[in-house]
Amino acid sequence: MIPISDSVRSRTTPYVNITFITLNILVFLYQLTLNTFPESRSFLSELDVFFFDWGVIPACLTDRFGFNPETNPRALAFLCPEGERVLATPFTSMFLHGGWLHLIGNMVFLWVFGDNVEDAMGHARYVVFYLVVGVAAGAAHIFMNQNDIIPAIGASGAVAGVLGAYLVLYPRATVSAILPIFILFWIPFRVPAVLLIGFWFLLQLFSGFAAIAATDVTGASGGVAWFAHIGGFIAGLVLVRVFTVGRGHRGRLRVVSGGW
């Protein structure tokens, strides 16, 4: 299911949400300029190095805070960002994406749901909220993958936090969405936001625990940071009240009908 629009109308221009979307797109356009062919010595391309420099590498952060991951120290010395830069990666990783579909999927969800959350919180609070839930998502991923040396990238965790906040703020909203059947055949429909977001979260839970089971069997970790999504969503659910104190939850009164 791909959301297209929702039934909640904002009273303010979502400057912060637009800025976040623009930054993600600009960073991705920069990524497209980087060489994707590995160099002979390091076996890493320019794009790989960019991801290792600015993505969240769980083993690097657990080592930095003294948790002693069961990872080869030489591998850590080679792969981890230098000095204090590793501490910035929970923030910088939110603006990196692994491909067009990764970017577009996250930005569509952020476009549909983020403007209303920003409207409810106010611009300044929304900036802090987005970054905090994004870091919480990264922390959840690190906790579940403490020895992983693969960089985690993407806005998915922060966007998941936005979904959690939206669910609390606008439980009666509806969402216009499309269901792709084939490339050129999409089914449009309307669905309560609580069902769409609830289904999305259940899918993350199922996929996350299925990935754990698969890792126990094969020893290989998956390519999607499911627990970043789960952690970000829960953080959004829990923290939304903190970031809307004194705002009166005006958004509940702006649910309107119309459109598909």
Protein Blocks (a to p, Z undefined) as FASTA:
>chain_A
ZZfbdcbdcfbdcfklmmmmmmmmmmmmmmmmpcfbdcfklopafklmmmmmmmccfklm
mmmnonopabdfklmmmmpcghjllmmmmmmmmmgcfbfklmmmmmmmmmmmmmmmmmmn
opklmmmmmmmmmmmmmmmmmmmmmmbcbdcedjklmmmmmmmmmmmmmmmbccdddddf
blmlccdddddfklmmmmmmmmmmmmmmmmmmmmmmnopacfbdfklmmmmmmmmmmmmm
mmmgonlpmmmmmcceedZZ
